[in-house]
Amino acid sequence: MKNTLKISAILLLVAGMTFSAKAQEADPVTETATATATIVTPLTLTNAGNMNFGNITATTAGGTVVLAPGGGRTESGVQLPSTTGTVSAASFEVTGEANYAYTVTLPVTHEITKEGSTEVMALSDFTTSLGETNSGSLVAGAGSFTVGATLTLLANQVSGTYTNASGFTVSVVYN
């Protein structure tokens, strides 16, 4: 009887090991997931018009001319003659993915140089027609904005045309 119990115990042990091995060999539970990527239209930025402060009369004290993004000028310490010359804020056109938002980055400062000379004037406080956030929306995939700035004239600024061949850099990125 003891032998029968031992044999029964051994058989139960072997059977249990077999079930255990079979349980471990069972098929795992699986699921799948898809991967998706959407490529949006790259942004393009086109200069649609350059910045021009127009005619300014220098003074012995120097001063500033603020050119608003809307094209209006405000002077301080200098004079704006009645013959204004060409006055315009810089204008840009943006294209990209329809209904996406973008943000404009402006320079902090920039210099313009008198043609044929080393005389300079500083541009600063650049602003856009997009408001303080400098953000716009690509309605139907297109948008536009204008850029103004403050021009600082030194005391007795030398007469002549001041410009910069390389231009100032404006950039846009998707929000």
Order of alpha helices (4+ residues) and beta strands (2+ residues): alpha-beta-beta-beta-beta-beta-beta-beta-beta-beta-beta-beta-beta-beta
